[in-house]
Amino acid sequence: MRDVPASSTPRPDAAAGPDPATLARRLFPIRRSLTGPGVRETLAVIGEHVPLAVHEVPTGTPVLDWTVPREWVLRDAWVEDLAGRRVIDLADHPLHALGYSTPIDAVVDREELLAHLHGLPDHPDWIPYRTAYYREAWGLCAAQRVIDGLGDPQYRVRIDAELRDGSLTYGELVLPGDTEDEVLLTTHVCHPGMANDNVSGMTVLTAVAAWLGSARRRLTYRVLFLPGTMGSITWLARHAAAMPPIRHGLTIAGIGDHGSHTWKRTEAEDAPIDRAVAVALRDAGEPFELLPFSPWGYDERQFNSPGFRLPVGLLMRTPHGTYPEYHTSADDLAFIDPARLAASVELVRSIVGILERDRIVTSLAPMAEPQLGRRGLYSPVGGATGRAPDQLALLWVLNQADGAHRLVDIAARSGLPFERIADAADALQAAGLLAA
């Protein structure tokens, strides 16, 4: 990995991308799944803000140990009593259809219908999110109070769906920088009818990608909008023979709720991206949590698999599966907070700012402290008991600039904001006292 000197390190400007909350309202109603028209519609909306390349990978394509599945097209789904009164209707909520349900159009006995209905007894007014991606089955999801109220001996069920040869669709954006070293940013685009999981990830990543595209960059950024699991596996399979030089990576998911930011570390647990995120979270001045790596999660677990070991962590708020609204209809637009979405965009921008300016530094005057005053880098008045933060940053950088430490390491150890450390390093490099 080649570090670019600070003098040529660009800083992305503050140009705004789309408002995440506005974009969330537009993306939320789209009926998405692992494949199909909903994914394409979602990518088309995102593509209005960033220049996505949309890739179609045909059904049946081998992708590592998997095969690209058939495409699922859902047109309608409902349950009616025999008098024609509709008791469950896809038009009311996209979670009513079991993901990848096979079609059915028949009158069925109540007992058979109940065997194919999914509810949440502990939350009788919520609709669960359930899928049958890799087995053929028909089914619907409904509020438990609706299921409990089904007392007729027979009902008419119609799921107008089709499983056909088609393709898996994903979006990709590559923003070249001054170096080929890449930062991988990903989010999943397959979940229907849920705002935090994962309309929030789509909106935050779209806003960040639009902002990144507004300025010159030191690093190259690869942004992926993928169907969960199958999308990342497909992308990895297509690049396994010639993997891009990915040095840092973030998967973004569940990032709009009222919880504090949480970072799940990479498999290495101490990669530069782990340190950069930890410092960015600290500098943000809000509560946060750092979690160890686990192979349970989102697409970061695919990127960290033994054959790839890409340094990709997961940035979220409340961890998935730990809040009751997770994978239910209660994860609606009211569950996410526009201010939290905006704060998440700002956090990712801060992480990018650290990655852009971070580098390994080496002192060119390592034998004791060089005279900073004659270089205009130190106060001309001696003996004061206080130390200006900039001067303390200069001393920390000089002390740690042994060719083994990155600026983010110095910021972490000193407790000083990364920007102070990076500015001090720039000043020392300009004065000929530091090499990177």
C-alpha positions as CSV (number, residue, x, y, z in Angstrom):
1,M,0.0,0.0,0.0
2,R,1.4,3.4,-1.0
3,D,0.8,6.4,1.2
4,V,0.4,9.7,-0.5
5,P,2.1,12.7,1.1
6,A,-0.2,15.0,3.1
7,S,0.5,17.9,0.7
8,S,-1.4,16.0,-2.0
9,T,-4.1,14.5,0.2
10,P,-7.5,16.0,-0.9
11,R,-10.3,16.5,1.6
12,P,-13.8,15.9,0.2
13,D,-15.8,19.1,0.5
14,A,-19.1,19.5,2.3
15,A,-21.3,19.2,-0.8
16,A,-24.6,17.6,0.2
17,G,-26.1,14.5,-1.2
18,P,-29.8,13.7,-1.1
19,D,-31.6,14.2,2.2
20,P,-31.7,10.7,3.7
21,A,-35.2,11.1,5.3
22,T,-36.7,12.3,2.0
23,L,-35.1,9.4,0.1
24,A,-36.3,7.0,2.8
25,R,-39.9,8.0,2.2
26,R,-39.5,7.2,-1.5
27,L,-37.7,3.9,-1.1
28,F,-39.9,2.5,1.7
29,P,-43.0,1.5,-0.3
30,I,-41.0,-0.5,-2.9
31,R,-41.7,-4.2,-2.8
32,R,-38.1,-5.7,-2.7
33,S,-36.8,-9.2,-2.5
34,L,-33.6,-11.1,-3.2
35,T,-34.2,-10.6,-7.0
36,G,-36.8,-9.1,-9.2
37,P,-38.4,-5.8,-10.2
38,G,-38.3,-4.3,-6.7
39,V,-34.5,-4.4,-6.6
40,R,-34.3,-2.8,-10.0
41,E,-36.8,-0.1,-9.0
42,T,-34.7,0.6,-5.9
43,L,-31.5,0.9,-7.8
44,A,-33.2,3.2,-10.4
45,V,-34.1,5.6,-7.6
46,I,-30.6,5.5,-6.1
47,G,-29.2,6.0,-9.6
48,E,-30.9,9.3,-9.8
49,H,-28.4,10.6,-7.2
50,V,-25.3,8.6,-8.0
51,P,-24.1,7.1,-11.4
52,L,-24.6,3.4,-10.6
53,A,-23.6,0.6,-13.0
54,V,-26.3,-2.0,-12.7
55,H,-25.2,-5.6,-13.1
56,E,-27.4,-8.5,-14.0
57,V,-26.1,-12.0,-13.2
58,P,-28.2,-14.8,-14.9
59,T,-30.1,-17.5,-13.0
60,G,-28.0,-20.6,-12.8
61,T,-24.7,-18.9,-12.7
62,P,-22.3,-20.7,-10.3
63,V,-21.1,-18.3,-7.6
64,L,-18.6,-20.0,-5.3
65,D,-20.6,-22.8,-3.5
66,W,-23.9,-21.2,-4.5
67,T,-25.9,-20.8,-7.7
68,V,-27.8,-17.6,-8.7
69,P,-31.4,-18.4,-7.9
70,R,-34.5,-18.0,-10.1
71,E,-36.0,-14.5,-10.2
72,W,-39.1,-13.9,-8.1
73,V,-41.9,-11.7,-9.5
74,L,-44.7,-10.9,-7.1
75,R,-47.8,-9.3,-8.5
76,D,-50.5,-9.8,-5.8
77,A,-51.3,-11.7,-2.7
78,W,-54.5,-11.9,-0.6
79,V,-56.8,-14.0,1.5
80,E,-60.6,-13.7,1.2
81,D,-63.5,-15.3,3.0
82,L,-66.0,-17.0,0.7
83,A,-68.2,-13.9,0.7
84,G,-65.4,-12.0,-0.9
85,R,-64.3,-10.0,2.1
86,R,-60.5,-9.6,2.0
87,V,-58.8,-10.3,5.4
88,I,-55.1,-10.2,4.3
89,D,-54.0,-8.0,1.4
90,L,-50.6,-7.3,0.0
91,A,-51.8,-3.8,-0.9
92,D,-51.9,-3.0,2.8
93,H,-48.3,-4.0,3.5
94,P,-45.5,-5.6,1.5
95,L,-44.6,-8.0,4.4
96,H,-47.9,-9.9,3.9
97,A,-46.3,-12.1,1.3
98,L,-43.8,-14.8,2.3
99,G,-40.6,-13.9,0.4
100,Y,-40.2,-16.1,-2.6
101,S,-43.6,-17.7,-2.0
102,T,-44.7,-20.1,-4.8
103,P,-48.0,-19.2,-6.4
104,I,-51.4,-20.5,-5.3
105,D,-55.0,-19.7,-6.4
106,A,-57.3,-22.0,-4.5
107,V,-60.0,-22.4,-1.8
108,V,-58.3,-24.1,1.2
109,D,-59.5,-25.3,4.6
110,R,-58.9,-23.1,7.6
111,E,-56.4,-25.7,9.0
112,E,-54.3,-25.7,5.8
113,L,-54.4,-21.9,5.7
114,L,-53.2,-21.6,9.3
115,A,-50.3,-23.9,8.5
116,H,-49.1,-21.4,5.9
117,L,-49.6,-18.2,7.9
118,H,-46.9,-16.6,10.0
119,G,-47.6,-14.3,12.9
120,L,-46.1,-12.9,16.1
121,P,-48.0,-14.0,19.2
122,D,-45.9,-11.7,21.4
123,H,-46.7,-8.7,19.2
124,P,-50.2,-9.4,17.9
125,D,-50.5,-6.2,15.9
126,W,-47.2,-6.6,14.0
127,I,-46.6,-8.4,10.7
128,P,-43.4,-10.5,10.7
129,Y,-40.9,-10.6,7.8
130,R,-40.4,-14.2,6.7
131,T,-38.8,-15.7,3.6
132,A,-38.4,-19.1,1.8
133,Y,-35.5,-18.2,-0.5
134,Y,-34.1,-21.7,-0.8
135,R,-37.1,-24.0,-0.5
136,E,-40.4,-24.0,-2.5
137,A,-43.4,-23.1,-0.3
138,W,-46.3,-20.8,-0.3
139,G,-47.2,-18.6,2.6
140,L,-48.3,-15.3,3.9
141,C,-47.6,-13.2,7.0
142,A,-50.2,-11.4,9.1
143,A,-50.8,-9.8,12.4
144,Q,-51.5,-12.5,15.0
145,R,-54.8,-10.8,15.9
146,V,-55.9,-11.3,12.2
147,I,-54.8,-14.9,12.2
148,D,-56.6,-15.6,15.5
149,G,-59.8,-14.1,14.0
150,L,-60.0,-16.5,11.1
151,G,-62.9,-18.6,12.1
152,D,-64.5,-19.6,8.8
153,P,-64.1,-23.3,7.7
154,Q,-62.6,-22.2,4.3
155,Y,-60.9,-19.3,2.6
156,R,-59.8,-18.4,-0.9
157,V,-56.0,-17.7,-1.2
158,R,-54.3,-16.1,-4.1
159,I,-50.6,-15.5,-4.4
160,D,-49.9,-14.2,-7.9
161,A,-46.2,-14.9,-8.1
162,E,-43.7,-16.4,-10.5
163,L,-40.3,-18.0,-10.1
164,R,-38.6,-17.8,-13.5
165,D,-35.2,-17.7,-15.0
166,G,-34.0,-14.2,-14.8
167,S,-31.1,-12.6,-12.9
168,L,-29.7,-11.3,-9.7
169,T,-29.3,-7.5,-9.8
170,Y,-26.9,-5.3,-8.0
171,G,-25.5,-1.7,-8.3
172,E,-21.9,-0.7,-8.2
173,L,-20.1,2.7,-8.3
174,V,-16.4,3.1,-8.5
175,L,-15.0,6.6,-7.7
176,P,-11.3,6.6,-8.6
177,G,-8.8,8.4,-6.4
178,D,-5.1,9.4,-6.6
179,T,-4.2,5.8,-5.6
180,E,-5.7,2.5,-6.5
181,D,-6.1,1.5,-2.8
182,E,-9.8,1.0,-2.3
183,V,-12.4,1.6,0.4
184,L,-15.4,-0.7,0.0
185,L,-18.8,0.6,1.1
186,T,-21.7,-1.7,1.0
187,T,-25.4,-2.0,2.0
188,H,-28.2,-4.5,1.2
189,V,-31.2,-3.6,-0.9
190,C,-33.4,-6.7,-0.7
191,H,-35.6,-6.1,2.4
192,P,-39.2,-4.9,1.8
193,G,-41.4,-2.8,4.0
194,M,-38.8,-2.1,6.8
195,A,-37.2,1.3,7.4
196,N,-34.3,0.6,9.6
197,D,-33.5,-2.8,8.0
198,N,-32.6,-1.5,5.6
199,V,-33.9,1.6,3.9
200,S,-31.7,3.5,6.4
201,G,-28.5,1.8,5.0
202,M,-29.5,2.7,1.4
203,T,-30.2,6.3,2.2
204,V,-27.1,6.9,4.2
205,L,-24.8,5.2,1.7
206,T,-26.5,7.1,-1.2
207,A,-25.9,10.4,0.6
208,V,-22.2,9.5,1.3
209,A,-21.6,8.3,-2.3
210,A,-23.0,11.5,-3.7
211,W,-20.8,13.5,-1.4
212,L,-17.8,11.5,-2.2
213,G,-18.4,12.0,-5.9
214,S,-18.2,15.8,-5.4
215,A,-14.4,16.1,-4.8
216,R,-11.0,14.7,-5.7
217,R,-10.1,11.8,-3.6
218,R,-6.8,10.2,-2.4
219,L,-8.3,6.8,-2.1
220,T,-10.6,4.9,-4.6
221,Y,-14.1,4.2,-3.4
222,R,-16.1,1.2,-4.5
223,V,-19.8,1.4,-3.4
224,L,-22.0,-1.6,-3.7
225,F,-25.8,-1.9,-3.3
226,L,-26.4,-5.6,-3.1
227,P,-29.1,-8.1,-2.2
228,G,-28.1,-9.6,1.1
229,T,-25.8,-12.6,1.2
230,M,-26.4,-13.8,-2.4
231,G,-25.4,-10.3,-3.6
232,S,-22.1,-10.2,-1.8
233,I,-21.3,-13.8,-2.6
234,T,-22.0,-13.1,-6.3
235,W,-19.8,-10.1,-6.3
236,L,-17.0,-12.0,-4.6
237,A,-17.3,-14.8,-7.0
238,R,-17.0,-12.4,-10.0
239,H,-13.8,-10.8,-8.5
240,A,-12.2,-13.9,-6.9
241,A,-9.6,-14.2,-9.6
242,A,-8.6,-10.6,-9.5
243,M,-9.7,-8.9,-6.3
244,P,-9.4,-5.1,-6.2
245,P,-6.9,-3.8,-3.7
246,I,-9.4,-3.2,-0.9
247,R,-7.7,-1.8,2.2
248,H,-10.7,-0.7,4.2
249,G,-14.4,-1.6,4.2
250,L,-17.7,-0.8,5.9
251,T,-21.0,-2.5,5.6
252,I,-23.8,-0.2,6.6
253,A,-27.1,-1.5,8.0
254,G,-29.7,-0.6,10.6
255,I,-28.4,2.9,11.1
256,G,-31.5,5.1,11.5
257,D,-33.0,4.0,14.8
258,H,-32.7,5.9,18.1
259,G,-29.8,3.7,19.5
260,S,-26.2,4.7,19.7
261,H,-23.7,3.9,16.9
262,T,-22.2,0.5,17.1
263,W,-19.2,-0.9,15.2
264,K,-18.7,-4.6,14.8
265,R,-15.0,-5.1,14.1
266,T,-13.4,-6.8,11.2
267,E,-12.2,-10.4,11.6
268,A,-8.7,-9.1,12.3
269,E,-10.3,-6.8,15.0
270,D,-7.4,-4.3,14.8
271,A,-7.3,-3.4,11.1
272,P,-6.7,0.3,10.2
273,I,-10.5,0.7,9.6
274,D,-11.2,-0.6,13.1
275,R,-8.9,2.1,14.5
276,A,-10.3,4.8,12.2
277,V,-13.9,4.1,13.2
278,A,-13.1,3.9,16.9
279,V,-11.4,7.3,16.7
280,A,-14.2,8.8,14.6
281,L,-16.8,7.5,17.1
282,R,-14.8,9.0,20.0
283,D,-14.4,12.3,18.3
284,A,-18.1,12.5,17.6
285,G,-18.7,12.9,21.3
286,E,-21.7,10.7,21.5
287,P,-22.1,7.3,23.2
288,F,-21.0,4.3,21.1
289,E,-20.2,0.7,21.3
290,L,-17.4,-1.5,19.8
291,L,-18.2,-5.1,19.3
292,P,-15.9,-8.0,18.6
293,F,-16.2,-9.8,15.2
294,S,-18.8,-12.4,14.8
295,P,-19.7,-14.5,11.7
296,W,-23.4,-13.7,12.4
297,G,-24.6,-10.6,10.7
298,Y,-24.8,-9.0,7.3
299,D,-22.5,-9.1,4.3
300,E,-19.4,-8.2,6.3
301,R,-19.2,-11.9,7.2
302,Q,-18.9,-12.9,3.5
303,F,-16.1,-10.3,2.9
304,N,-14.2,-11.6,6.1
305,S,-14.4,-15.3,5.1
306,P,-11.1,-17.2,5.1
307,G,-10.6,-17.1,1.3
308,F,-10.9,-13.3,1.2
309,R,-10.3,-11.8,4.6
310,L,-11.2,-8.3,3.4
311,P,-11.0,-5.8,6.3
312,V,-14.7,-5.0,6.3
313,G,-16.6,-4.2,9.5
314,L,-20.3,-3.4,10.2
315,L,-21.5,0.0,11.1
316,M,-25.0,0.2,12.6
317,R,-27.0,1.6,15.6
318,T,-28.9,-0.9,17.7
319,P,-27.5,-4.4,16.7
320,H,-29.8,-6.4,14.6
321,G,-32.0,-8.9,16.4
322,T,-31.8,-7.1,19.7
323,Y,-34.8,-4.8,19.3
324,P,-38.4,-6.1,19.1
325,E,-39.2,-4.2,15.9
326,Y,-36.5,-6.1,14.0
327,H,-37.9,-7.9,10.9
328,T,-41.5,-6.7,11.6
329,S,-43.9,-4.2,10.3
330,A,-43.1,-2.1,13.4
331,D,-39.9,-1.2,11.7
332,D,-41.7,1.6,9.8
333,L,-40.8,5.2,8.9
334,A,-41.8,6.3,12.3
335,F,-39.1,4.0,13.8
336,I,-36.3,5.8,12.2
337,D,-35.3,9.4,13.0
338,P,-34.3,11.9,10.4
339,A,-31.8,13.5,12.8
340,R,-30.2,10.1,13.4
341,L,-29.9,9.4,9.7
342,A,-28.2,12.8,9.2
343,A,-25.8,12.0,12.1
344,S,-25.0,8.7,10.5
345,V,-24.1,10.4,7.3
346,E,-21.9,12.8,9.2
347,L,-20.2,9.9,11.0
348,V,-19.4,8.1,7.8
349,R,-18.0,11.3,6.3
350,S,-15.8,11.6,9.4
351,I,-14.5,8.1,8.9
352,V,-13.8,8.9,5.3
353,G,-11.9,12.0,6.4
354,I,-9.7,9.9,8.6
355,L,-9.0,7.4,5.9
356,E,-8.1,10.1,3.5
357,R,-5.6,11.8,5.8
358,D,-4.3,8.8,7.7
359,R,-0.8,7.6,7.0
360,I,2.3,6.1,8.5
361,V,4.8,8.9,9.5
362,T,8.5,8.9,10.1
363,S,10.4,11.7,11.8
364,L,13.3,13.2,9.9
365,A,14.8,14.6,13.1
366,P,14.3,11.7,15.5
367,M,17.3,12.5,17.8
368,A,15.5,14.4,20.6
369,E,13.0,17.1,19.9
370,P,13.7,19.4,17.0
371,Q,13.6,23.1,17.5
372,L,10.1,24.0,16.5
373,G,10.2,27.7,17.4
374,R,12.6,28.7,14.6
375,R,10.3,27.0,12.1
376,G,7.3,28.9,13.4
377,L,5.7,25.9,14.9
378,Y,6.0,26.7,18.6
379,S,5.1,29.5,20.9
380,P,7.8,32.1,21.2
381,V,6.9,32.6,24.9
382,G,8.4,29.9,27.2
383,G,7.6,28.9,30.7
384,A,3.8,28.9,30.4
385,T,2.1,26.1,32.3
386,G,-0.6,25.5,29.7
387,R,0.0,23.9,26.3
388,A,-1.9,24.9,23.3
389,P,-3.6,21.8,21.7
390,D,-1.8,22.3,18.4
391,Q,1.6,22.3,20.1
392,L,0.7,19.2,22.1
393,A,-0.4,17.6,18.8
394,L,3.0,18.5,17.2
395,L,4.9,16.9,20.1
396,W,2.7,13.7,20.0
397,V,3.3,13.3,16.3
398,L,7.1,13.8,16.6
399,N,7.3,11.4,19.5
400,Q,5.4,8.6,17.7
401,A,6.7,9.2,14.2
402,D,9.0,6.1,14.2
403,G,7.8,4.6,10.9
404,A,5.5,2.1,12.7
405,H,2.6,4.3,13.7
406,R,-0.3,5.7,11.7
407,L,-1.8,9.1,12.5
408,V,-5.0,7.3,13.7
409,D,-2.8,5.4,16.2
410,I,-1.4,8.7,17.5
411,A,-4.8,10.2,17.8
412,A,-6.1,7.2,19.7
413,R,-3.1,7.1,22.1
414,S,-3.0,10.9,22.7
415,G,-6.7,11.3,23.1
416,L,-6.5,14.3,20.8
417,P,-9.0,14.7,17.9
418,F,-7.8,13.2,14.7
419,E,-8.0,16.5,12.9
420,R,-5.6,18.1,15.3
421,I,-3.1,15.2,14.8
422,A,-3.5,15.3,11.0
423,D,-3.1,19.1,10.9
424,A,0.1,18.8,13.1
425,A,1.5,16.2,10.8
426,D,0.8,18.3,7.7
427,A,2.6,21.2,9.3
428,L,5.6,19.1,10.3
429,Q,5.8,17.6,6.8
430,A,5.7,21.1,5.3
431,A,8.5,22.1,7.6
432,G,10.7,19.2,6.4
433,L,10.5,17.4,9.7
434,L,8.3,14.5,8.8
435,A,8.1,12.0,6.0
436,A,5.1,9.8,5.0
